[in-house]
């Protein structure tokens, strides 16, 4: 098995730049914003990505599509710890109204197995170095 290592500081610096190019899947979005911020307890670096789509097909990049009831629908993957204040979680899908803005958060590293926790590293020290 080969492991690929990236320079976290270089990658974080690159993606935090205002002029950083977005992936092709997002090129047609009318508004793209990203921000990085430190949590209230000052121990965690967080990011927020806001996108304004033009057509419903733009949402396919996130696995969001229209369901048979005419609502936006996204499969719930428990390990991603998806949450939403304006979505409705059904048996297997998150559902969102098509006539209102909606938000969701993903926190994939909240419940990692104990054996992998030693590999989990905070990006905050790298962020502090970049932002000085």
Secondary structure by P-SEA (a helix, b strand, c coil): cbbbbcaaaaaaaaaaccccccccccccccbbbbbbbbcccccbbbbbbbbbbccccccccccccccccccbbbbbccccccccccccccccbbbbbccbbbbbbbbcccccccccccccccaaaaaaaaac
